[in-house]
């Protein structure tokens, strides 16, 4: 079970461009790219709430709408798989290992990015954030995937790049693997429950 942003794909530049476009429409200055490493990953509402200061909380919905409109046209301008991810997915496919994705990115965008960027590989289930379902780190969607594929949680490896991912895995009873090529740093991953840290995608194979 993979996270998407910061784990399978480097989506940061496209997320930042959409968010800065939204901020611009609201009359706010853009935010530098590195800061989006810490704003992304907890859902669009959280991203926009943190990008806007507390005095402009009434603009969150407007900002989200502007983000979605821009991102729908520019979601893969710069988005690419991280180095080594295609080789990993090839090998997991060769071994017939079931693969799924669970992201806090809105569900339609998750489905679209996966189809456009990872369409050559078969994923057994792909879930983004859907209205009426809780965001990660709530384990509900992770457990939904385990039930649908009829594989008990203890047999799953969850691969992600943020505190939210490690907390999701822990709450759902999955084996938490933190990756260091994504949006966050190793200390955060270790502190939030990573059982293993990997620095190259192919290192994952040792834990399958």
C-alpha positions in Angstrom: 0.0 0.0 0.0 1.6 3.2 -1.2 1.1 6.8 -0.5 1.2 8.9 -3.7 2.6 12.4 -3.3 6.2 12.2 -2.1 6.3 8.4 -2.3 5.5 7.2 -5.7 5.6 10.5 -7.5 7.4 13.9 -7.1 4.3 16.1 -7.3 5.6 19.0 -5.3 6.2 21.5 -8.1 2.7 21.0 -9.5 1.1 21.2 -6.0 3.0 24.4 -5.3 2.1 26.0 -8.6 -1.6 25.3 -8.0 -1.5 26.6 -4.5 0.4 29.7 -5.5 -2.1 30.3 -8.2 -4.9 30.1 -5.6 -3.1 32.4 -3.3 -2.6 34.9 -6.1 -6.3 34.9 -6.9 -6.9 35.8 -3.3 -4.3 38.6 -3.4 -1.7 36.8 -1.4 2.0 36.5 -2.1 3.3 33.1 -3.3 5.1 30.7 -1.0 8.5 29.3 -1.8 8.6 25.7 -3.0 10.5 24.1 -0.1 7.7 25.1 2.4 5.2 23.0 0.5 7.1 19.9 1.6 5.5 20.6 5.0 2.1 21.9 3.7 1.3 19.0 1.4 0.2 15.6 2.6 -2.7 16.4 5.0 -5.4 17.2 2.5 -6.2 20.2 0.4 -8.2 22.0 3.2 -5.3 21.7 5.6 -2.8 22.9 2.9 -4.9 26.0 2.1 -5.6 26.7 5.7 -1.9 26.7 6.5 -1.0 28.7 3.4 -3.4 31.4 4.4 -2.9 33.0 7.8 -5.5 32.7 10.5 -7.0 36.1 9.7 -8.1 34.8 6.2 -9.7 31.5 7.2 -12.9 32.7 5.5 -11.0 32.4 2.1 -10.2 28.7 2.4 -13.1 27.4 0.3 -12.4 30.0 -2.4 -8.7 29.1 -2.4 -9.5 25.4 -2.6 -11.8 26.0 -5.6 -9.1 28.0 -7.3 -6.5 25.3 -6.6 -8.7 22.6 -8.0 -9.4 24.5 -11.2 -5.8 25.2 -11.8 -4.6 21.7 -10.8 -7.1 20.1 -13.2 -5.2 21.6 -16.1 -1.6 21.4 -14.7 -1.5 18.2 -12.6 1.3 16.6 -14.5 3.3 19.5 -15.8 6.2 18.5 -13.7 5.0 15.3 -11.9 7.1 12.3 -12.5 7.8 9.0 -10.7 10.8 9.2 -8.4 14.0 7.5 -9.6 13.8 3.8 -9.0 10.1 3.6 -8.6 9.4 2.2 -12.1 12.0 -0.5 -11.4 10.3 -1.3 -8.1 6.9 -1.5 -9.6 8.2 -3.7 -12.4 9.7 -6.1 -9.9 6.6 -6.2 -7.6 4.5 -6.9 -10.7 6.8 -9.7 -11.7 6.4 -11.2 -8.3 2.6 -10.8 -8.5 2.6 -8.7 -5.3 -0.8 -6.9 -4.9 -0.3 -3.1 -5.1 -2.6 -0.3 -3.9 -2.5 3.4 -3.3 -4.0 5.4 -0.5 -3.6 9.2 -0.7 -5.0 12.3 1.0 -5.1 13.9 -2.5 -8.7 14.3 -3.6 -10.0 11.0 -5.1 -10.6 12.2 -8.6 -7.1 13.8 -8.8 -5.5 10.6 -7.3 -7.2 8.5 -9.9 -6.2 10.8 -12.7 -2.5 11.1 -11.7 -2.3 7.3 -11.3 -3.8 6.7 -14.7 -1.6 9.2 -16.4 1.7 8.6 -14.7 1.4 5.0 -13.5 -1.0 3.6 -16.0 1.3 0.8 -17.3 1.2 -1.0 -13.9 -1.8 -2.7 -12.4 -2.9 -1.4 -9.0 -5.6 -3.5 -7.3 -7.2 -0.5 -5.5 -6.6 3.3 -5.7 -8.2 5.6 -3.1 -7.8 9.3 -2.6 -9.8 11.4 -0.2 -13.5 11.1 -0.7 -16.2 13.3 0.8 -17.6 11.7 3.9 -14.5 9.7 4.6 -11.8 10.8 7.1 -8.4 11.8 6.0 -5.3 9.9 7.0 -4.0 9.3 9.6 -7.5 8.0 10.4 -7.1 4.3 9.5 -10.6 3.8 8.0 -9.6 3.9 4.3 -6.5 1.8 4.9 -8.7 -0.8 6.6 -11.2 -0.6 3.7 -8.5 -1.6 1.3 -7.4 -4.6 3.5 -11.0 -5.8 3.6 -11.6 -5.4 -0.1 -8.5 -7.4 -0.9 -9.1 -9.9 1.9 -5.6 -9.6 3.3 -5.3 -9.1 7.0 -3.7 -5.8 8.1 -0.7 -7.5 9.7 0.4 -8.8 6.2 0.5 -5.3 4.6 3.4 -3.0 4.1 2.5 0.6 4.0 5.0 2.9 2.3 5.0 6.6 2.8 7.0 9.8 3.3 5.3 11.7 6.1 4.3 11.5 9.7 0.7 11.1 8.5 1.6 8.0 6.6 3.4 6.4 9.5 0.6 7.2 11.9 -1.9 5.8 9.4 0.0 2.5 9.1 0.3 2.2 12.9 -3.3 2.9 13.5 -4.4 0.3 10.9 -1.9 -2.3 12.1 0.1 -2.2 8.9 4.0 -2.5 8.8 5.2 1.1 8.4 8.0 1.8 5.9 9.2 5.4 5.7 11.0 6.7 2.6 13.6 9.5 2.6 13.3 10.7 -1.0 9.9 12.4 -0.4 8.6 15.5 1.3 9.8 14.9 4.9 12.9 13.9 6.8 14.0 10.7 8.5 13.7 12.0 12.1 10.0 12.7 11.5 9.4 9.3 10.1 11.1 7.5 13.0 9.4 9.6 15.6 6.0 8.9 14.1 6.3 5.1 14.0 8.3 3.9 11.0 9.4 0.3 11.5 11.9 0.6 8.7 13.5 3.5 6.8 14.6 3.1 3.2 16.6 5.4 1.1 16.1 3.8 -2.3 12.9 2.2 -3.7 14.5 -1.2 -4.4 15.3 -1.5 -0.7 11.6 -2.2 -0.2 12.0 -5.7 -1.7 13.8 -6.9 1.4 10.6 -6.4 3.4 8.2 -8.1 1.0 
